[in-house]
Amino acid sequence: MKNSEYREKKRIIKVVESADVIVAGGGPAGIAAAVSASREGANVILIEKNGFLTGAHASSHVGTFCGVFYIVNDKIELLVRGFTETILNELRKVGALNEPFRFGKTAVVTYDPLWFKQISEDKVLNSGSSLIYHSRIVDVMIEDDKPCGVIIESKSGREGIRGKIIIDATGDADIVAFAGGDYSKGDNGFLQYPSTNFRIANVNEEKASELSFKDIQEIMKKAVNRKEIDLPRTDGFLFKTPRYGERVCNVTTVSKQGKIIDGTNKFDLTYAEIEGKRQARKYEKVFRKYLPGFENIFIEDTGETGIRETRIIEGMYKLKNQDVINAKKFNDAVVRSAWPIEQHSLDEVKMVWIGEGDFYEVPFRCLIPRNIENLLVAGRCVSAEQEAQSSVRVAAQCFAFGEAAGIASVMAIEQNTSPSKLNGEEIRRRLIQKNGNL
Ligand SMILES: Cc1cc2nc3c(=O)[nH]c(=O)nc-3n(C[C@H](O)[C@H](O)[C@H](O)COP(=O)(O)OP(=O)(O)OC[C@H]3O[C@@H](n4cnc5c(N)ncnc54)[C@H](O)[C@@H]3O)c2cc1C
């Protein structure tokens, strides 16, 4: 055997749990999937590598919910119902949600991240789902050529968990990749660039209240044009959170000296973590110096570098960029969205807006990986072309994907069939029955 290789010893692992439905990953998609499948009567286990739920929203300081609203007759209206609406209502009840505000041709809303984590945990546990933290799924169990569970690694070692249906809500399509499913990574080698979001505190709200997004962007641009500081991006946003004097800053663009970061490569990720923190300090300097009311701010913390795109599954339908632009509707639609294309490249964030009062839909088939049974996908890795993915990856749609996948998983078990054989129009009907609309 070569020096660069090592043969691990073969082992039989213990199967420590079993469930009807395994939900892999506890971001917005996973949370909604677990609650939805449990509510439909399934025995559900949600497995998460971290010690908290909400995925990138907690680990990468995302800070806002996008994709929830659309604009009708110049008014902000709720577009996505169901689980999204439930989470918003629960956050509002405890004073952890700001009022939504206009953002281009749609609207966004900010929230308190700790409350989001706690409410999500309560929702999952109260639905009857089991929760296993600190366990990374490292492989799938296969019997009769079909996934029949997952292999986890934790401080207890390597163990198996059996499940009839697996919902891949890992964001990176880990389960599809482990199962040998088809996926793409990037468009002709281009992956959207990540950002290291960070939170700042101690803003003097009285002095800062007059500053618009545009004002702040202009100040950043001027500092760069004067060659005073080298900021990788000047079109980012500082969002006011429900905590007094706090902003969540989505302003950085992380690259490997201009080259893309592959969010499934540990060396790229390591580089990104180091680079992202350095970038945050540069912005802190500019904000302190030039933004009125920001003189005494400090960075509370940076998030892990937030990855927008890695593996995207090849599903039974691939959402097209044109479907988004043309606000296309589908008979088997399970999700709708008015969020624009928001494609992060090195030099710009390309935004393509959908007409006010309109939205596009996503068919159920985007959640079904081709050629693998017993598996559904929910969240930012559903089947879509790149620009379409850059729109559909945001929170409200990920909640909605999860909710649809949860219902579909139970229907597949009830009908003793694989998700690929389900009738998407029936899932749509069930969702509308439950939520009044999608
Ligand atoms: C920088 C940045 C800014 C963003 N800003 C916004 C915004 O302002 N508003 C908005 O709505 N959206 C925003 N987004 C999009 C955001 O990613 C989505 O809203 C959402 O988090 C995607 O949900 P998800 O459930 O698909 O994946 P994730 O949130 O990525 O969750 C996946 C979960 O799976 C877990 N996991 C992964 N692999 C494994 C494994 N092998 N085993 C066990 N667990 C695993 C992870 O730990 C994680 O908890 C932003 C994204 C980035 C990167």
The ligand as an ORCA input file, in Angstrom:
! r2SCAN-3c Opt
* xyz 0 1
  C     -23.973     35.043      3.781
  C     -25.395     34.620      3.609
  C     -26.393     35.530      3.847
  C     -27.706     35.150      3.703
  N     -28.664     36.077      3.974
  C     -29.942     35.686      3.987
  C     -30.947     36.581      4.453
  O     -30.664     37.704      4.811
  N     -32.216     36.109      4.506
  C     -32.551     34.848      4.130
  O     -33.716     34.491      4.216
  N     -31.620     33.994      3.686
  C     -30.338     34.367      3.610
  N     -29.380     33.477      3.220
  C     -29.770     32.155      2.728
  C     -29.773     31.087      3.834
  O     -28.746     30.192      3.537
  C     -31.069     30.387      3.887
  O     -32.002     31.305      4.401
  C     -31.142     29.132      4.725
  O     -30.274     29.145      5.817
  C     -30.920     27.861      3.937
  O     -31.557     26.871      4.678
  P     -31.221     25.329      4.578
  O     -32.060     24.679      5.622
  O     -31.322     24.864      3.194
  O     -29.663     25.183      4.922
  P     -28.774     25.627      6.138
  O     -29.298     26.826      6.812
  O     -27.395     25.662      5.584
  O     -28.900     24.403      7.163
  C     -28.308     23.143      6.935
  C     -28.132     22.455      8.289
  O     -27.663     21.117      8.105
  C     -26.592     20.843      8.983
  N     -25.749     19.858      8.324
  C     -25.086     20.005      7.156
  N     -24.446     18.868      6.830
  C     -24.713     17.976      7.817
  C     -24.324     16.628      8.038
  N     -23.568     15.965      7.168
  N     -24.765     16.010      9.155
  C     -25.566     16.676     10.049
  N     -25.949     17.964      9.891
  C     -25.541     18.601      8.779
  C     -25.907     22.181      9.175
  O     -25.172     22.227     10.356
  C     -27.101     23.140      9.174
  O     -27.631     23.304     10.464
  C     -28.040     33.834      3.325
  C     -27.031     32.915      3.095
  C     -25.715     33.298      3.241
  C     -24.663     32.280      3.011
*
